[in-house]
Amino acid sequence: MRRLFPGHGVSRGNALGRARVRQPHALEVAEERITPGAVRAEVARLHEAIDMVRAELRDMRTRLHGALASEIGEFLDLHALLLDDPELLQGLDALIANDLYGADYALRVQRNRLAAVFEGMDDPYFQSRVEDIDHVIGRIHAALHRHDAQVTGVAGEILVSDNLAPSEVARLHARGVLGIVTGGGSMLSHSAILARSLHLPLVVGAPQALAQVNDGDVLMIDGATGLVIVDPDADDLRAHRERVREGKRERRQLHRLRREPSRTTDGVDIRLYANAETREDVAEAHALGAAGVGLYRTEFLFLQRDELPTEEEQFIAYRDLVLGLTGRIATIRTLDIGADKADGSGLALPFEPNPALGVRGVRLALRRRDVFTTQLRAILRASGYGPLRILLPMVARREELVTARRLVRTVAARLRREGHAVADGIALGAMIEVPAAAIALPAIIDLVDFVSIGTNDLVQYLLAADRGNDALNELHSPLHPAVMHLLHQVITTAKSQGKPVAVCGEMAGDALFTPLLLALGLEEFSLHPGTLLEVRRAVRDQDLAMLRSRAPALLRARDQAGIERWLSAVAAT
């Protein structure tokens, strides 16, 4: 019988297939006791499963590249660290040896113990770590039963689950899953961002579907509207076929835009840069006709190892970036790492009470001058091979910029004395992702050569809403009047001083927001290469003068509904 379940579409696309229902983190296993004579074998079975999970994580880590390395790597590293946590391992061994629990029930008991500790803390960050514990425990539990039929391939199926870590999203995509439906999740979670980059249809926030869909049900999902249909009827199937045909036509049209200019209908060129971190990303950006790289993440050089990268290792990576762009600008963001990312080198401070607001970005750089100086030396040496800019993350105070600019000059002078070719006049920019920096931009704009707005964190901090918390889906939206006014203020301030300004967060890569950003005065976007052609098409459909004339109406909107009406009116013209 046909049934409809509403959800939130966070990664566009349509999928039709058989449902695979899985709740890997709900260990509803019965209490099971073993005999004293079976303890050794049960402990060995458990540790064999743990070793299997360690090997899987290592294998996935070595195969990651491009956007996957950034979005998934930190989670894999964190889960690998949890697997070696003495509190977890010793607790499991004790439950088997002393209480004579079977491995499955020991996992459940130990999971509940650790979860109770984290959930009892006042800090939301530590409360959120329960999800990581669940992912690790779920992996071990799955490894204990790797022979079961329920863990066979998912090619051609639509997975229905409670929630998924980014690593699971990547693994399922590689195994041929058609789409995903989850009971929880949010639009700006790392899993959602990754699904969009993989063009994998994803619907989140559909708990009714999770509760009522059965294995083998025929399922149709729409990653744009969030609609989930069980046992679709003839009309549904006809509509699905038409959407699939339309999707193919759209992809062909987008492909033809690879060499077309990013120019509005009234003849204004808009610069589309790519976010990147590997040679593959740079090659894709080049092939799509990107104006350059507007955000090159350097964290992957630090997160994939137990020791800090050397100056030479960093130099080679930055040099290859510059060479790969063949004269187009490369914007290298200095290290942005904190306790919310798994850092095997020990660079990040451990156990920060709130790492999202802690010692990260430029704050960490200025605390660890040795690490920052090494990175600056590598970046400045690479400047001899082509144009590049330096971007400082998490800027909040004028003093940070004064110190960083002085350090760049000092390092550049030292390199020149050593005989290195360092370009003159290397631009230094600031990430505007802290509301204080956005509000105080007029007081710091003289110290920067360009600014880049990180909307992911800016929206999160401005609205005091964790972008990974699915309970705040309705609150965490860039379509908030305060966000519009702050974006307009930053863009206007920068342009009035002749300083280039770009948006490099998820907002820049969503073609639905392109008219809005253009209306607010933006002329530079930095986005994932996978969405560049969609945004280029959106740019080419806009009359910039008309959009700018409608900006006052946009800024008068009093709520999200008003901004959505503005977007609908623009789309209708």
C-alpha atoms as one frame of an Amber mdcrd trajectory, in Angstrom:
protein
   0.000   0.000   0.000   1.306   3.438  -0.954   2.536   5.519   1.982   4.150
   8.960   2.178   6.685  10.073   4.761   7.978  13.651   4.991  11.623  14.490
   5.580  14.155  17.183   4.782  15.853  16.949   1.402  19.511  17.918   1.845
  21.171  16.380  -1.217  19.250  16.652  -4.464  18.569  13.719  -6.728  16.002
  10.962  -7.113  16.304   7.287  -6.300  14.053   4.263  -6.762  15.000   0.938
  -5.242  14.447  -1.652  -2.551  14.790  -0.503   1.030  17.574  -1.746   3.274
  16.663  -0.888   6.861  19.530  -0.699   9.306  19.881   0.676  12.782  23.520
  -0.163  13.489  23.812   1.853  16.654  20.805   0.494  18.533  22.326  -2.462
  20.344  19.122  -4.020  21.559  20.776  -7.352  22.347  19.553  -9.631  25.080
  21.659 -10.314  28.147  23.876 -13.264  27.385  26.133 -15.106  29.832  29.022
 -17.416  29.083  30.804 -20.060  31.101  34.158 -19.330  32.779  35.802 -21.712
  30.361  34.608 -19.660  27.389  36.078 -16.339  28.572  39.377 -16.589  26.711
  37.698 -17.480  23.417  35.092 -14.707  23.807  37.746 -12.064  24.553  39.715
 -13.279  21.541  36.597 -13.043  19.350  35.973  -9.501  20.515  39.560  -8.393
  19.892  39.534 -10.019  16.478  36.507  -7.887  15.620  38.238  -4.760  16.976
  41.343  -5.522  14.920  39.123  -5.971  11.880  37.596  -2.525  12.422  41.059
  -0.969  12.887  42.164  -2.482   9.579  39.011  -1.190   7.834  39.597   2.342
   9.121  43.247   2.273   8.037  42.283   1.000   4.609  39.643   3.685   4.145
  42.094   6.359   5.297  44.725   5.376   2.744  42.177   5.378  -0.088  40.746
   8.822   0.630  41.502  11.778  -1.607  39.975  15.057  -2.590  36.963  16.297
  -0.637  36.600  12.909   1.041  39.968  13.261   2.768  38.814  16.408   4.539
  35.196  15.592   5.279  35.758  11.984   6.357  39.363  11.820   7.454  38.919
  13.570  10.777  36.086  11.210  11.720  38.081   8.136  10.781  41.002   9.396
  12.852  38.773  10.075  15.845  37.156   6.647  15.614  40.588   5.028  15.368
  41.610   6.811  18.560  38.444   5.639  20.324  39.259   2.052  19.348  42.490
   2.358  21.338  40.883   4.029  24.356  41.855   2.013  27.488  38.545   2.948
  29.134  36.673   1.216  26.326  38.921  -1.822  25.882  39.583  -2.595  29.537
  35.933  -2.147  30.359  34.917  -4.643  27.681  37.497  -7.193  28.814  36.356
  -6.855  32.424  32.696  -7.336  31.549  33.535 -10.582  29.772  36.077 -11.901
  32.304  34.419 -10.796  35.546  30.706 -10.650  34.742  30.787 -13.479  32.182
  28.924 -11.423  29.589  28.989 -12.387  25.927  30.795  -9.925  23.654  27.565
  -8.503  22.200  26.029  -7.730  25.573  29.358  -6.408  26.881  29.366  -3.908
  24.015  25.893  -2.758  24.945  26.715  -2.363  28.632  29.982  -0.534  27.993
  28.344   1.711  25.420  25.651   2.700  27.927  28.254   3.383  30.627  30.325
   5.695  28.429  27.255   7.382  26.983  25.941   8.127  30.478  29.214   9.831
  31.384  29.177  12.084  28.305  25.438  12.781  28.431  25.781  13.814  32.064
  28.188  16.621  31.163  26.860  20.137  30.787  28.885  20.877  27.684  27.051
  20.205  24.388  30.266  19.208  22.641  30.949  16.303  24.980  27.290  15.298
  24.835  27.641  15.093  21.053  30.556  12.636  21.405  27.989   9.935  22.199
  27.355   9.698  18.474  31.017   8.845  17.866  30.876   6.172  20.577  27.800
   4.729  18.889  29.526   4.631  15.509  32.554   2.818  16.942  30.502   0.356
  18.988  28.285  -0.236  15.958  31.312  -1.050  13.807  32.617  -3.546  16.356
  29.197  -5.150  16.682  28.920  -5.449  12.905  32.391  -7.007  12.744  31.372
  -9.639  15.315  28.656 -10.751  12.884  30.369 -10.103   9.574  29.095 -13.439
   8.262  25.433 -12.476   8.706  23.339 -11.980   5.574  22.202  -8.552   6.782
  25.587  -7.008   6.063  25.804  -8.072   2.411  26.105  -5.518  -0.399  23.769
  -2.582  -0.814  24.255  -1.917  -4.533  20.968  -0.803  -6.061  19.310  -0.264
  -2.688  18.195   2.720  -0.595  19.493   2.640   2.942  17.158   3.624   5.783
  18.979   4.196   9.065  18.996   6.239  12.247  21.990   8.367  11.304  25.262
   7.960   9.455  28.807   9.154   9.954  30.528  10.684   6.890  32.727   7.592
   6.657  29.616   5.451   6.268  28.237   7.750   3.570  31.442   7.372   1.545
  31.578   3.609   2.037  27.945   3.136   0.996  28.415   5.333  -2.068  31.411
   3.251  -3.112  29.328   0.091  -2.697  26.608   1.361  -5.030  23.849   2.523
  -2.690  21.278   4.602  -4.610  20.225   6.933  -1.828  19.908   7.323   1.924
  17.090   8.151   4.335  17.868   8.902   7.981  15.742   9.525  11.028  18.044
  12.338  12.224  20.595  14.616  10.621  20.751  18.213   9.427  21.390  20.103
   6.187  24.820  21.355   7.251  26.094  18.209   8.936  29.343  16.812   7.549
  27.423  13.805   6.187  25.023  16.059   4.279  27.868  18.159   2.857  29.629
  14.999   1.729  26.464  13.541   0.168  26.042  16.699  -1.896  29.625  16.527
  -3.095  29.038  12.890  -4.128  25.671  13.754  -5.766  24.076  11.072  -3.584
  20.356  11.675  -2.834  19.877  12.126   0.914  16.755  12.747   2.990  17.202
  13.452   6.702  14.773  13.999   9.562  12.381  11.222   8.538  11.798   9.260
  11.788   8.420   7.947  10.570  10.099   6.288   7.603  12.692   4.742   9.892
   9.974   3.336  12.119   7.628   2.022   9.425   9.673   1.068   6.339  10.559
  -2.622   6.119  13.432  -4.425   4.444  12.588  -5.079   0.811   9.909  -2.388
   0.484  10.026  -0.531  -2.826  11.113   2.990  -1.961  11.227   6.256  -3.902
  13.003   9.291  -2.492  13.374  12.877  -3.653  16.491  14.536  -2.249  15.169
  17.985  -3.146  11.717  17.899  -1.520  12.511  15.333   1.175   9.569  13.162
   0.177   9.813   9.418   0.832   7.258   7.158  -0.887   6.753   3.479  -0.032
   5.201   1.295  -2.754   4.865   4.119  -5.315   1.884   3.931  -7.664   1.813
   4.331 -11.451   1.651   8.145 -11.266   4.647   8.200  -8.912   6.659   5.996
 -11.244   5.827   8.141 -14.283   6.859  11.263 -12.355  10.084   9.558 -11.275
  10.971   8.600 -14.844  10.403  12.179 -15.961  12.609  13.515 -13.155  15.354
  11.074 -14.140  15.112  12.157 -17.800  15.189  15.792 -16.715  18.251  15.090
 -14.575  20.082  13.613 -17.556  19.161  16.600 -19.715  20.373  18.923 -16.983
  23.724  17.133 -16.716  24.218  17.410 -20.489  23.411  21.130 -20.356  25.782
  21.667 -17.446  28.563  19.834 -19.256  28.331  22.352 -22.079  29.028  25.160
 -19.598  32.530  23.929 -18.755  34.145  26.473 -21.081  31.495  29.207 -20.898
  32.080  32.447 -18.950  30.421  33.039 -15.574  28.681  36.168 -16.868  25.278
  37.615 -16.012  22.731  38.478 -18.689  23.682  42.164 -18.390  27.346  41.402
 -19.061  28.959  41.351 -15.583  31.627  38.704 -15.018  31.406  36.845 -11.712
  34.477  34.986 -10.439  33.896  31.358  -9.459  36.769  29.870  -7.484  37.053
  26.306  -6.244  37.569  24.939  -2.743  40.323  22.320  -2.883  42.954  20.405
  -0.951  44.502  17.869  -3.339  45.899  17.648  -6.849  42.709  15.915  -7.966
  40.608  18.839  -6.739  42.887  21.301  -8.510  42.726  19.329 -11.761  38.920
  19.222 -11.595  38.731  22.952 -10.870  41.009  23.646 -13.837  38.903  21.470
 -16.142  35.719  23.267 -15.093  37.167  26.671 -15.845  37.413  27.912 -12.265
  39.043  31.323 -11.824  41.441  29.703  -9.366  41.328  28.202  -5.887  39.570
  30.405  -3.372  40.152  28.110  -0.413  42.918  25.539  -0.160  42.596  23.591
   3.077  45.934  22.627   4.603  44.625  20.497   7.490  44.905  17.236   5.554
  48.698  17.522   5.743  48.456  17.461   9.528  45.526  15.114  10.180  46.839
  12.072   8.335  49.891  11.513  10.518  51.241  11.192  14.054  53.956  13.818
  13.566  53.984  17.345  12.220  54.712  17.732   8.485  58.086  19.190   7.628
  58.608  22.452   5.792  59.707  20.548   2.692  56.604  18.335   2.660  54.353
  21.362   2.936  56.329  23.297   0.331  55.927  20.501  -2.236  52.153  20.409
  -1.678  51.778  24.187  -2.006  54.153  24.385  -4.963  52.221  21.677  -6.814
  48.988  23.549  -6.107  50.384  26.718  -7.654  51.854  24.898 -10.651  48.589
  23.027 -11.241  46.671  26.276 -11.576  48.908  27.523 -14.428  48.823  31.170
 -13.467  45.431  31.303 -11.756  45.351  32.492  -8.162  45.761  30.019  -5.276
  44.348  31.039  -1.872  46.011  28.979   0.854  44.255  28.945   4.204  46.648
  28.470   7.094  46.072  25.622   9.503  42.611  25.478  11.086  42.639  22.636
  13.552  41.287  22.250  17.063  40.221  19.663  19.589  37.111  18.897  17.543
  39.383  17.229  14.976  41.455  14.122  15.565  45.029  15.342  15.577  47.524
  12.530  15.974  50.473  14.924  16.269  49.222  16.377  19.537  49.079  19.875
  18.072  45.505  20.579  19.144  44.795  21.084  22.828  43.177  17.958  24.312
  39.832  17.989  26.124  38.854  21.557  25.395  35.431  22.223  26.959  34.124
  23.780  23.721  36.583  23.286  20.848  34.400  25.012  18.248  35.016  28.175
  20.274  38.475  27.186  21.451  42.124  27.367  20.439  41.904  26.883  16.696
  42.724  28.744  13.502  44.874  31.829  13.912  44.636  31.475  17.698  46.491
  28.185  17.604  48.924  29.523  14.993  49.965  32.404  17.211  50.330  30.121
  20.227  52.508  27.721  18.246  54.761  30.163  16.403  57.146  27.356  15.476
  54.416  25.489  13.571  53.033  28.691  12.037  56.471  29.871  10.950  57.194
  26.533   9.286  53.927  26.729   7.359  54.553  30.333   6.324  58.035  29.427
   5.094  56.564  26.667   2.915  53.807  28.922   1.551  56.138  31.834   0.821
  58.639  29.561  -0.915  55.809  28.318  -3.151  54.994  31.917  -4.113  58.015
  31.874  -6.408  56.179  29.443  -8.707  52.981  31.397  -9.301  50.377  33.714
  -7.766  49.068  32.879  -4.318  47.358  34.519  -1.366  47.419  33.666   2.351
  44.118  33.357   4.236  43.944  33.417   8.055  41.055  31.466   9.641  39.064
  32.301  12.781  40.177  35.937  12.960  38.463  37.855  15.750  40.802  40.696
  16.768  42.912  43.387  15.154  45.900  42.266  17.223  45.897  38.878  15.502
  46.217  40.488  12.095  48.951  42.878  13.219  51.019  40.001  14.605  50.419
  37.721  11.618  51.283  40.416   9.070  54.487  41.238  10.926  55.428  37.559
  11.030  54.812  37.154   7.271  57.140  40.080   6.553  59.819  38.689   8.876
  59.681  35.190   7.372  59.725  36.556   3.809  62.808  38.672   4.525  64.626
  35.713   6.074  63.814  33.481   3.091  65.123  36.067   0.653  68.374  36.294
   2.605  68.621  32.510   2.325  68.353  32.789  -1.454  64.735  31.709  -1.977
  62.560  33.358  -4.617  59.658  34.941  -2.715  57.075  36.979  -4.608  56.545
  40.615  -3.717  53.278  41.923  -2.316  51.680  38.613  -1.323  48.069  39.320
  -0.321  47.027  38.497   3.248  43.339  37.895   3.886  41.030  37.135   6.786
  38.278  34.563   7.086  35.158  36.319   8.327  33.460  33.547  10.264  33.381
  35.042  13.766  30.557  37.593  14.236  32.951  39.931  16.064  35.165  40.139
  12.975  32.151  40.788  10.750  30.850  43.581  12.969  34.295  45.134  13.521
  35.420  44.812   9.898  35.654  48.607   9.386  38.275  48.674  12.156  40.429
  45.891  10.678  39.898  46.203   6.936  43.084  48.284   6.580  45.148  45.278
   7.713  43.889  42.839   5.073  44.110  42.712   1.294  40.960  40.604   0.859
  38.293  38.849   2.931  36.539  35.520   2.586  33.264  34.857   4.388  32.951
  31.392   5.921  29.183  31.116   6.117  29.112  27.664   7.743  30.631  28.880
  11.005  29.365  32.453  10.728  25.743  31.293  10.644  26.375  28.779  13.424
  27.934  31.364  15.732  25.535  34.157  14.832  22.434  32.062  15.555  23.986
  30.127  18.474  22.844  26.925  16.742  25.110  23.902  16.242  24.957  23.054
  12.543  25.302  19.348  13.362  22.367  19.284  15.775  19.315  17.967  13.944
  17.050  19.289  16.720  17.936  22.793  15.497  17.249  22.217  11.799  14.579
  24.908  11.675  16.778  27.459  13.449  20.068  26.853  11.676  19.396  28.450
   8.302  21.308  31.076   6.326  17.899  32.535   5.394  17.695  34.550   8.602
  17.374  38.349   8.428  20.385  38.760  10.737  22.502  36.693   8.338  21.354
  38.815   5.382  22.235  42.058   7.134  25.638  40.817   8.299  26.554  39.498
   4.840  25.486  42.781   3.257  27.501  44.732   5.832  30.674  42.692   5.251
  30.393  42.796   1.455  29.642  46.541   1.406  32.487  47.370   3.805  35.053
  45.377   1.850  34.015  46.754  -1.542  33.956  50.334  -0.256  37.647  49.943
   0.599  38.488  48.293  -2.707  39.116  44.905  -1.070  37.982  41.714  -2.865
  35.385  39.715  -0.929  34.216  36.147  -1.504  31.927  33.625   0.183  33.544
  30.216   0.632  30.990  28.340   2.758  28.269  25.927   1.672  26.041  28.866
   0.827  28.260  29.741  -2.146  27.830  26.282  -3.648  24.026  26.223  -3.550
  22.609  27.637  -6.778  19.354  28.445  -4.961  21.219  31.127  -3.033  23.085
  32.579  -6.024  20.539  35.355  -6.779  20.483  36.337  -3.113  24.278  36.622
  -2.829  24.501  38.563  -6.076  21.821  40.953  -4.839  23.833  41.558  -1.661
  26.780  42.663  -3.793  28.887  39.492  -4.003  30.967  39.022  -7.148  33.306
  36.219  -6.015  32.236  32.710  -4.996  34.427  29.835  -3.768  32.750  26.453
  -3.821  33.162  22.719  -4.169  34.032  21.811  -7.786  31.039  19.479  -7.902
  28.594  22.405  -7.752  30.542  24.910  -9.846  28.630  24.332 -13.072  25.244
  24.630 -11.337  26.243  27.982  -9.857  27.663  29.113 -13.215  24.324  28.377
 -14.854  22.529  30.287 -12.094  24.857  33.272 -12.619  24.251  33.239 -16.376
  20.475  33.346 -15.750  20.600  36.528 -13.624  20.258  40.195 -14.489  22.607
  41.729 -11.935  21.211  45.263 -12.155  17.699  43.965 -11.531  18.883  41.911
  -8.527  20.716  44.865  -6.997  17.583  47.008  -7.400  15.673  44.411  -5.360
  18.255  44.226  -2.559  16.399  46.772  -0.344  13.319  44.548  -0.385  15.460
  41.561   0.606  16.939  43.472   3.539  13.467  44.540   4.675  12.372  40.914
   5.100  11.455  40.283   8.740  11.690  36.500   8.801  12.774  33.441   6.807
   9.428  33.222   5.066   9.911  36.749   3.752  13.343  35.905   2.343  11.931
  32.756   0.734   9.171  34.850  -0.870  11.858  37.195  -2.222  13.695  34.248
  -3.775  10.460  32.902  -5.284   9.643  36.296  -6.782  13.102  36.549  -8.349
  12.845  33.041  -9.774   9.469  33.876 -11.317  10.774  36.866 -13.289
